[in-house]
Amino acid sequence: MMMTEFYDKVTERLMRYARIDTQSANDLTKTPTTQKQFNLARILKDELQSIGAVDVYLDEQHCVVYGKISSNIEQTVPTVGLIAHMDTAPDAPGDCKPWVLKKYDGSDIVLNQKDNIIMHLSDFPNLKNYLGQDLILTDGTTLLGGDDKASIAAIMTMAEYVCTHPEVKHGQISIAFTPDEEVGGLARDLDFKRFDSAAAYTMDGDHLGYYEDETFNASAVTVTIQGRSVHTGTAKGIMKNSVDIGNEYLAALPANEKPQYTSGREGFFHVVSFQGNCEKTAISLIVRDFDRTSFEIREKLLLETAARMNQQYGSDTIKVEITEQYRNMKEIIDQNPELVNTLIHAIRENHVEPIHEPFRGGTDGSSLSWRGLPSLNLSAGYENAHGRYEYVSIQSMVKNVQILISLLDITAGGKRIHA
């Protein structure tokens, strides 16, 4: 398979996968949250079987696809595990109609002439990084789903290549495609025994060459406030307005430690929703921080603020429930430096400069690492995810195929075969 065939394969795959609506839903009580994710899962299962993967399996309960490519070398080397998610975000419509813009010339892009939907370079300055490249775009009415189908296209193209080119020496390759990442599923139903790899690389993120070994610590917080409603004419000394108490509670948190005021390694509190009336108010927050000690101080502040205010308003007025979402993967990845070193080598071998910065969010790897599967994240190469202006460079996907093949070769201790 020559370079042009990598190009053709990833293009065809992403265009085909993108047309399949796999949006997840904000309801983790269901597994998966939407049945339509099975539409892609079944295609990927059949595709893995057709290219020669073994132990291909679709978990019909949890919508996880597994497959392996057997080692073709005698020596024992670490298995390379690769994970990508099949769902797309519920933030914009998902019935995508992708198209290809050849040799982007640096100007504004008309996505939809009929509806006058234009992607302006002034609004999306990262476009300038793709001058001369070929872009897969939407018609401006849906998201694309390159997050994370660009990764699936690269993984499947790599898998097909190594299955048909025995000269590429590699150990076992374990592949899994999971649901519901976009709504916090975090590969919760991945069967480690069936996956059969001691570590993994998740693929999810923007900017070619960007890798993530550090994420937020994260918790979800529910604050419930019980008020007391009486007629406003006789309320003095009796009424407890839960909305007012809720506002007072939030005002006790640091005013500048919010997403819109923070960057880099700075943590924050974020109000997701505030719903209430005089009688009862419910506040949903998320709390984030990279440093574990700082994170624990944030959680403690939420509890202590409630305890202090309960002394004023009554012991059962404010209740705070904190639920762990994920933890900073860096504490685990730092114990497995070979994962980072191998990935950096593979990226650089393909003339891409590795980009590393703390990720102000979480990945499947955050959860998987703390559950016992150290998982480093490699970018998929998409831009403007979760929206109507999402796009993917075909050249970035081709590079990711090459990076994956290098990753196999380096892990196997061999010499890189260039496509």
Secondary structure, DSSP 8 states (H G I E B T S, - for coil): --HHHHHHHHHHHHHHHHTS--B--S-TTSSSS-TTHHHHHHHHHHHHHHHT-EEEEEETTTTEEEEEE---SSS----EEEEEE--B-TTS------EEE-S--SS-EEEETTTTEEE-TTT-GGGGGGTT--EEE--SSS---HHHHHHHHHHHHHHHHHHH-TTS----EEEEEES-GGGT-TTTT--HHHH--SSEEEE--BSTTEEES-B-EEEEEEEEEE-B---GGG-TTT-B-HHHHHHHHHHTS-TT-SGGG--TT--EEEEEEEEE-SSEEEEEEEEEESSHHHHHHHHHHHHHHHHHHHHHH-TTSEEEEEEEEE--THHHHTT-HHHHHHHHHHHHHTT---EE--BSS--HHHHHHHTT--EEEE---EESTTSTT-EEEHHHHHHHHHHHHHHHHHHHT------
